[in-house]
Amino acid sequence: MDISELTPETLATLRAPRPYPAITLVMPADPKAPFSEKDRILLRGLCTEAQRQLAEDPDVEREVRLALRDHKLSPEAIADLVDPGIPAGELVVYLSAAEPTQVWQVPTDAEVLPRAEFADRYLTRYLAAAEQRSWPYLVLVLDQEMCRLFRGTATRLHEVKAYGFPDAPAIPSPEDAVPGPIPRAQPYEGHEEYVKQYLRIVDKNLGRALKAHDGLPVFVIGGDKILAAFLGLTTHGDHLAGTLPLTGMDTDTPADLARRIAPTVEAYRAEQVAEAVNELADARSQNKYVGGPAEVWTAVADKRVHRLLVEEGLLIAGKTDADGRELTTVPYPEPVTLPQPKEDFEPPEPGVATDIVEQLVEDAAESGALVLFVPDGTLSDAAGVAGVLRY
């Protein structure tokens, strides 16, 4: 599955309690050679480690253990679910005895270490962090023939077929009763008002989509007249991140549309990073700034963070205290190469977690904080992570 298909509803479903064990597998992948032999070797090592944990876990019932071992923890079965047409730097696999296996293909430039984790629910922090790294957004294509909505992450778009999209307008015209086009025909009386009525419906549907997607930024594509009309009546101007002329994009495939909109998206991202860094500077003068992994961790745990900034390549390992409010960081362990899969998954010492960044991002997002990944080096004075406090 592509990360652009991830929605709040999907995350909520994945987070639901499940019979133990709900297994989460995480591994790096080569985006330049999707699921190459190197990736397959790593997947086999990951499955071997998960099977070892399964055999040694006394809390797993015998029937469940056999079902997982014989049918689910098979590298061949998982590999069959990977789409080689989706470039990804990370694979996140969710599997349990009673449900179909899900493989999520995630674009990322961050370092990814293999992990096999057992719990009573799927661990969504890897997807949540990866989604934030990929800068999710919406694209609304306005056209009098058909309006379409897309959800974008990184350089990929996935068409949204919900919330009233795609929407074909019901704009009547006297020309409909005449076969063939009418050369140099003038717009009939009332046409513009019908268009505005249609755009009000589109705007209402956009509001439903924004609510379901946590208010993502929206890029709007349209011809001059319809774009101007939409901008004049939309009630969601605060979410608009940029506009582009239509120029044939109404029939573009998602891949072509993603390529054509990429420069506008990149410009918006750069602007967002600059604004967030300025917001951090203002927060310092107002005593609303928090910086460094330990301080940020406590502020997130207390739900005090309004905006969280994290460097894209940041990796943090550490221990938390009993109530989860205090974090003690430790040097990040060096990855161990296969074939020695067991060593890859043994923590450097008991109680050390290597997914602190993912936990921070998920906890911050769940508390309503705005999460923004910024280029490496942006937060060098804060060890790669900082935040603006609510109070």
Backbone torsions as a table, in degrees:
resi	resn	phi	psi	omega
1	MET	NA	144.7	-178.6
2	ASP	-87.3	141.5	-178.3
3	ILE	-61.4	-23.1	178.5
4	SER	-68.7	-12.4	177.3
5	GLU	-86.9	-5.4	-176.9
6	LEU	-73.2	128.0	178.3
7	THR	-128.8	163.7	175.6
8	PRO	-56.0	-36.9	178.5
9	GLU	-64.5	-40.6	178.5
10	THR	-63.8	-43.9	178.2
11	LEU	-60.4	-42.1	-180.0
12	ALA	-62.6	-39.3	178.3
13	THR	-65.4	-42.3	179.6
14	LEU	-65.7	-32.1	-177.4
15	ARG	-80.1	-8.3	-176.9
16	ALA	-63.0	145.4	178.4
17	PRO	-59.3	145.5	-179.8
18	ARG	-138.0	159.1	174.3
19	PRO	-60.4	138.7	179.3
20	TYR	-71.6	137.6	0.3
21	PRO	-99.9	136.5	165.4
22	ALA	-93.2	119.0	-169.9
23	ILE	-102.0	132.3	175.5
24	THR	-116.7	121.3	176.0
25	LEU	-110.6	136.4	178.6
26	VAL	-130.9	135.4	179.1
27	MET	-153.4	151.4	174.0
28	PRO	-74.6	157.6	176.3
29	ALA	-140.2	160.6	-178.8
30	ASP	-95.6	107.4	-176.8
31	PRO	-68.2	-20.3	-178.8
32	LYS	-83.6	-19.7	177.7
33	ALA	-138.1	76.6	-173.0
34	PRO	-51.2	121.2	179.6
35	PHE	49.6	59.7	176.9
36	SER	-75.3	179.8	178.9
37	GLU	-62.0	-34.8	176.7
38	LYS	-60.7	-42.0	178.2
39	ASP	-65.6	-38.9	-179.9
40	ARG	-65.5	-38.4	177.8
41	ILE	-64.3	-42.2	179.1
42	LEU	-65.3	-39.1	178.4
43	LEU	-63.4	-39.8	177.7
44	ARG	-62.2	-41.3	177.6
45	GLY	-64.6	-38.6	179.1
46	LEU	-65.0	-43.4	177.9
47	CYS	-65.3	-36.6	177.1
48	THR	-61.8	-44.0	178.5
49	GLU	-64.1	-42.5	179.5
50	ALA	-63.9	-38.7	177.7
51	GLN	-66.5	-35.2	176.5
52	ARG	-63.9	-46.9	178.2
53	GLN	-60.6	-39.7	-179.6
54	LEU	-61.4	-43.9	-178.1
55	ALA	-67.8	-29.2	-175.4
56	GLU	-95.1	-5.3	-175.4
57	ASP	-88.1	112.8	-178.3
58	PRO	-72.3	-13.2	-177.5
59	ASP	-86.6	-1.9	-179.9
60	VAL	-94.2	124.9	179.2
61	GLU	-68.2	153.6	-173.7
62	ARG	-60.2	-44.9	-178.3
63	GLU	-63.6	-39.2	179.3
64	VAL	-67.3	-41.7	179.6
65	ARG	-60.1	-43.7	-178.9
66	LEU	-67.4	-40.9	179.9
67	ALA	-63.4	-42.2	179.5
68	LEU	-69.5	-44.3	-177.2
69	ARG	-66.0	-42.9	-171.9
70	ASP	-86.5	-23.4	-172.3
71	HIS	-124.3	-31.6	-172.0
72	LYS	-102.5	-43.5	-177.4
73	LEU	-84.9	54.1	178.7
74	SER	-113.3	120.8	179.9
75	PRO	-60.9	-31.6	179.8
76	GLU	-68.1	-41.5	-179.9
77	ALA	-66.0	-39.1	178.4
78	ILE	-69.1	-42.5	-179.1
79	ALA	-60.5	-33.0	179.6
80	ASP	-65.1	-19.8	-178.6
81	LEU	-90.9	-6.7	-179.2
82	VAL	-82.4	130.8	177.4
83	ASP	-92.2	109.3	-178.4
84	PRO	-65.8	-11.3	178.8
85	GLY	-83.6	-4.2	179.7
86	ILE	-108.0	106.7	178.2
87	PRO	-67.7	131.2	-176.5
88	ALA	-146.8	141.8	175.7
89	GLY	-96.9	-4.9	-177.5
90	GLU	-150.4	140.6	172.5
91	LEU	-115.4	133.4	174.4
92	VAL	-121.4	121.6	-175.1
93	VAL	-115.4	129.9	176.0
94	TYR	-115.4	126.5	178.8
95	LEU	-147.0	147.5	175.5
96	SER	-149.3	170.5	-173.5
97	ALA	-67.2	-32.7	-169.6
98	ALA	-107.1	2.2	-176.4
99	GLU	-127.1	155.7	174.6
100	PRO	-63.4	144.4	179.0
101	THR	-73.0	139.9	176.4
102	GLN	-115.4	134.0	175.0
103	VAL	-119.6	118.5	178.7
104	TRP	-104.0	128.9	-179.2
105	GLN	-105.6	118.3	-166.5
106	VAL	-118.4	124.8	173.6
107	PRO	-77.6	128.7	177.9
108	THR	-159.8	145.4	173.6
109	ASP	-101.3	-4.0	-179.2
110	ALA	-76.5	155.0	176.7
111	GLU	-69.0	136.4	-179.2
112	VAL	-122.1	126.9	176.2
113	LEU	-102.5	141.3	178.5
114	PRO	-63.8	139.9	178.7
115	ARG	-144.0	146.0	171.5
116	ALA	-130.7	115.5	-172.9
117	GLU	-128.1	136.1	179.0
118	PHE	-108.5	135.0	178.4
119	ALA	-156.6	-176.0	177.3
120	ASP	-96.6	14.5	173.7
121	ARG	-162.0	159.2	175.8
122	TYR	-68.8	143.0	-180.0
123	LEU	-89.0	107.6	-173.7
124	THR	-92.6	-2.0	-176.0
125	ARG	-62.1	-28.5	178.9
126	TYR	-69.0	-41.4	177.4
127	LEU	-69.3	-41.6	-178.5
128	ALA	-61.6	-44.0	179.2
129	ALA	-68.4	-40.7	-179.7
130	ALA	-64.8	-37.6	179.2
131	GLU	-64.3	-43.6	179.0
132	GLN	-64.5	-37.5	177.1
133	ARG	-62.7	-30.1	-175.1
134	SER	-87.5	4.6	175.9
135	TRP	53.4	70.6	-178.5
136	PRO	-65.8	149.2	-179.7
137	TYR	-158.8	169.3	176.3
138	LEU	-115.9	149.9	175.7
139	VAL	-126.2	122.8	177.7
140	LEU	-108.2	119.7	178.1
141	VAL	-101.9	114.6	-179.1
142	LEU	-95.3	127.2	177.4
143	ASP	-156.0	144.5	-178.2
144	GLN	-71.7	-13.0	176.2
145	GLU	-89.1	-38.4	-177.4
146	MET	-167.3	128.1	174.3
147	CYS	-99.7	133.8	-177.3
148	ARG	-125.9	153.0	178.3
149	LEU	-125.1	137.9	178.9
150	PHE	-128.3	150.1	171.7
151	ARG	-109.8	128.2	-175.6
152	GLY	-116.1	147.1	170.8
153	THR	-143.9	133.3	-178.1
154	ALA	53.6	-118.2	-177.0
155	THR	-111.2	21.0	-177.2
156	ARG	-122.8	148.6	176.2
157	LEU	-124.0	144.2	176.3
158	HIS	-129.1	124.5	-177.0
159	GLU	-70.0	134.3	178.0
160	VAL	-91.6	119.6	179.0
161	LYS	-115.4	68.9	-179.4
162	ALA	-164.0	175.7	177.6
163	TYR	60.1	25.0	-179.8
164	GLY	92.4	4.8	177.6
165	PHE	-110.0	150.1	-10.5
166	PRO	-67.5	152.5	-172.5
167	ASP	-124.8	118.6	175.6
168	ALA	-94.4	125.6	-176.4
169	PRO	-71.7	151.2	172.9
170	ALA	-107.4	75.8	-177.8
171	ILE	-106.0	102.6	-176.6
172	PRO	-68.6	152.6	177.7
173	SER	-149.2	139.1	176.2
174	PRO	-59.6	-24.6	-178.5
175	GLU	-67.4	-20.3	-177.4
176	ASP	-60.8	-26.4	-177.3
177	ALA	-86.1	-5.5	-176.9
178	VAL	-108.7	123.6	180.0
179	PRO	-66.8	137.1	177.2
180	GLY	81.4	162.2	179.7
181	PRO	-72.0	155.5	176.6
182	ILE	-108.4	108.7	-177.3
183	PRO	-59.4	137.2	176.1
184	ARG	54.2	30.7	179.4
185	ALA	-71.4	137.5	178.5
186	GLN	-84.7	149.3	176.7
187	PRO	-58.0	136.1	-177.7
188	TYR	-73.7	161.5	-177.9
189	GLU	-63.2	131.3	179.2
190	GLY	91.2	-3.8	-176.9
191	HIS	-60.5	-46.3	-177.5
192	GLU	-62.0	-36.4	179.2
193	GLU	-68.6	-36.8	175.0
194	TYR	-62.4	-40.9	178.7
195	VAL	-61.4	-43.8	-179.5
196	LYS	-64.3	-39.2	176.9
197	GLN	-61.6	-42.1	178.1
198	TYR	-62.4	-44.1	-178.7
199	LEU	-66.5	-30.4	175.6
200	ARG	-64.9	-37.7	176.0
201	ILE	-65.9	-43.2	177.9
202	VAL	-60.4	-42.7	-179.8
203	ASP	-64.3	-38.8	177.2
204	LYS	-64.1	-43.3	177.4
205	ASN	-64.4	-36.9	176.5
206	LEU	-61.5	-39.1	177.8
207	GLY	-60.8	-39.8	177.1
208	ARG	-63.5	-41.6	179.7
209	ALA	-66.6	-40.1	178.7
210	LEU	-62.8	-41.1	178.6
211	LYS	-62.9	-40.3	-179.4
212	ALA	-73.6	-23.1	-177.8
213	HIS	-110.4	25.8	173.9
214	ASP	56.9	38.0	172.0
215	GLY	65.5	45.1	179.7
216	LEU	-66.4	154.7	173.8
217	PRO	-64.0	148.9	-175.7
218	VAL	-122.7	130.0	171.4
219	PHE	-103.8	129.8	-174.7
220	VAL	-112.3	130.5	-179.7
221	ILE	-117.4	131.8	179.3
222	GLY	-173.4	164.0	173.8
223	GLY	-66.8	163.7	-173.3
224	ASP	-53.8	-50.1	-173.7
225	LYS	-69.8	-47.2	-176.7
226	ILE	-70.8	-32.1	177.3
227	LEU	-67.1	-44.2	178.3
228	ALA	-62.3	-41.0	179.6
229	ALA	-64.1	-41.4	-179.3
230	PHE	-66.2	-45.0	-179.8
231	LEU	-63.2	-27.0	-180.0
232	GLY	-78.4	-18.0	-176.4
233	LEU	-120.9	-12.7	-175.7
234	THR	-62.7	143.7	175.4
235	THR	-99.8	10.1	-176.5
236	HIS	-120.7	34.2	-177.7
237	GLY	-59.0	-29.6	-178.9
238	ASP	-65.9	-19.3	-178.2
239	HIS	-96.5	-8.8	-176.2
240	LEU	-73.7	124.4	-175.9
241	ALA	-104.9	-15.1	-178.8
242	GLY	170.2	162.1	178.5
243	THR	-131.3	154.4	176.9
244	LEU	-139.0	149.8	173.6
245	PRO	-68.7	151.4	-174.9
246	LEU	-66.6	-56.7	176.7
247	THR	39.4	52.8	174.8
248	GLY	85.4	-0.8	-176.4
249	MET	-70.8	-11.0	-179.9
250	ASP	-65.4	-21.1	179.5
251	THR	-111.8	4.3	179.4
252	ASP	-63.8	146.3	169.2
253	THR	-71.5	160.9	177.1
254	PRO	-54.7	-39.1	-179.4
255	ALA	-65.7	-43.9	178.7
256	ASP	-66.0	-40.5	-179.8
257	LEU	-64.4	-39.9	179.0
258	ALA	-62.1	-40.7	179.1
259	ARG	-65.9	-39.8	-175.9
260	ARG	-73.8	-29.2	-178.3
261	ILE	-91.0	-10.0	-174.0
262	ALA	-53.5	-46.6	-179.6
263	PRO	-60.0	-37.9	178.8
264	THR	-67.0	-40.3	178.4
265	VAL	-65.1	-43.0	179.9
266	GLU	-62.9	-40.6	178.7
267	ALA	-63.6	-39.3	178.6
268	TYR	-65.3	-41.7	179.6
269	ARG	-60.6	-45.7	179.8
270	ALA	-60.7	-39.5	178.3
271	GLU	-65.3	-40.6	179.3
272	GLN	-64.1	-41.2	179.0
273	VAL	-62.9	-45.1	179.7
274	ALA	-60.9	-43.4	179.5
275	GLU	-65.2	-39.2	-179.4
276	ALA	-67.2	-39.6	177.8
277	VAL	-64.3	-40.6	176.6
278	ASN	-64.3	-37.2	178.3
279	GLU	-64.4	-37.4	176.0
280	LEU	-61.2	-43.6	179.8
281	ALA	-61.5	-42.3	177.6
282	ASP	-64.7	-36.9	-178.7
283	ALA	-64.4	-33.8	178.1
284	ARG	-59.6	-45.4	-177.5
285	SER	-70.5	-18.0	-179.0
286	GLN	-103.6	8.0	-177.7
287	ASN	58.0	35.9	176.7
288	LYS	-117.6	20.9	-177.4
289	TYR	-102.4	142.9	172.7
290	VAL	-138.6	135.3	-176.6
291	GLY	-141.5	151.2	-178.8
292	GLY	92.8	147.2	-174.7
293	PRO	-55.8	-44.9	-175.4
294	ALA	-66.3	-47.5	-178.9
295	GLU	-66.5	-41.0	179.7
296	VAL	-65.9	-40.8	179.2
297	TRP	-56.3	-48.0	-179.4
298	THR	-64.3	-41.6	179.6
299	ALA	-64.2	-39.4	177.1
300	VAL	-66.1	-42.9	179.2
301	ALA	-60.2	-33.6	179.4
302	ASP	-86.6	2.0	179.1
303	LYS	59.5	39.6	-178.7
304	ARG	-102.8	-6.1	-173.1
305	VAL	-86.4	126.1	175.5
306	HIS	-87.2	-45.0	177.8
307	ARG	-134.7	131.7	178.5
308	LEU	-112.2	127.4	176.5
309	LEU	-113.4	131.5	-177.8
310	VAL	-134.9	134.5	175.4
311	GLU	-69.5	142.4	-171.0
312	GLU	-59.4	-38.0	-176.6
313	GLY	-98.3	13.3	-174.4
314	LEU	-68.5	133.6	172.8
315	LEU	-126.4	132.5	-179.7
316	ILE	-132.5	134.7	171.7
317	ALA	-119.1	145.6	-179.4
318	GLY	-176.5	178.5	177.2
319	LYS	-118.6	146.6	175.1
320	THR	-113.5	155.2	178.8
321	ASP	-78.9	-176.4	-172.1
322	ALA	-62.1	-37.5	-178.5
323	ASP	-92.7	2.5	173.6
324	GLY	78.6	8.7	-177.2
325	ARG	-92.7	-24.9	-175.7
326	GLU	-110.0	134.0	179.4
327	LEU	-118.6	131.1	172.4
328	THR	-114.1	116.1	-177.8
329	THR	-82.3	152.4	175.9
330	VAL	-132.4	160.6	177.5
331	PRO	-55.9	137.2	-178.3
332	TYR	-70.4	130.0	-176.2
333	PRO	-67.8	145.1	175.0
334	GLU	-72.6	136.0	177.6
335	PRO	-66.9	145.1	178.3
336	VAL	-103.8	129.9	-177.2
337	THR	-81.2	151.5	174.5
338	LEU	-77.1	160.4	6.2
339	PRO	-91.6	98.4	165.4
340	GLN	-158.8	62.9	-167.6
341	PRO	-59.6	-32.7	-176.7
342	LYS	-62.2	-40.2	-179.4
343	GLU	-65.4	-27.4	-179.1
344	ASP	-63.6	-26.1	-170.1
345	PHE	-110.3	-9.3	177.8
346	GLU	-75.5	125.9	179.6
347	PRO	-66.2	154.8	-178.7
348	PRO	-62.4	-28.2	174.2
349	GLU	-158.3	158.2	-175.9
350	PRO	-59.0	137.8	175.1
351	GLY	85.8	-1.7	-179.0
352	VAL	-86.3	128.9	176.7
353	ALA	-106.9	138.4	179.5
354	THR	-105.3	7.7	-179.3
355	ASP	-114.4	36.7	-177.7
356	ILE	-61.2	-40.2	179.5
357	VAL	-60.7	-46.7	-179.2
358	GLU	-61.8	-41.0	178.8
359	GLN	-64.9	-41.9	178.2
360	LEU	-58.8	-48.1	-176.3
361	VAL	-63.7	-46.2	-178.4
362	GLU	-65.5	-44.5	-179.1
363	ASP	-64.4	-40.0	179.4
364	ALA	-64.7	-45.4	-179.3
365	ALA	-63.1	-40.3	-179.6
366	GLU	-67.1	-25.8	179.4
367	SER	-86.7	0.8	178.0
368	GLY	94.2	6.4	179.4
369	ALA	-74.5	151.9	173.1
370	LEU	-85.2	128.4	-177.5
371	VAL	-111.8	132.6	-178.9
372	LEU	-138.4	123.1	172.6
373	PHE	-88.6	135.1	-176.2
374	VAL	-124.2	159.2	-178.6
375	PRO	-58.7	147.8	177.8
376	ASP	-56.7	139.1	-179.0
377	GLY	95.7	-15.0	-179.3
378	THR	-65.0	-35.0	-175.5
379	LEU	-116.1	40.3	-175.3
380	SER	-61.8	-29.5	-179.5
381	ASP	-80.0	-4.1	-179.8
382	ALA	-123.7	22.3	179.2
383	ALA	56.5	30.0	170.8
384	GLY	93.7	-3.0	-178.2
385	VAL	-148.6	135.4	-179.8
386	ALA	-152.1	167.1	-178.7
387	GLY	-151.2	158.2	172.2
388	VAL	-105.3	126.3	-176.0
389	LEU	-85.2	153.4	175.4
390	ARG	-71.9	-34.3	-178.5
391	TYR	-155.0	NA	NA
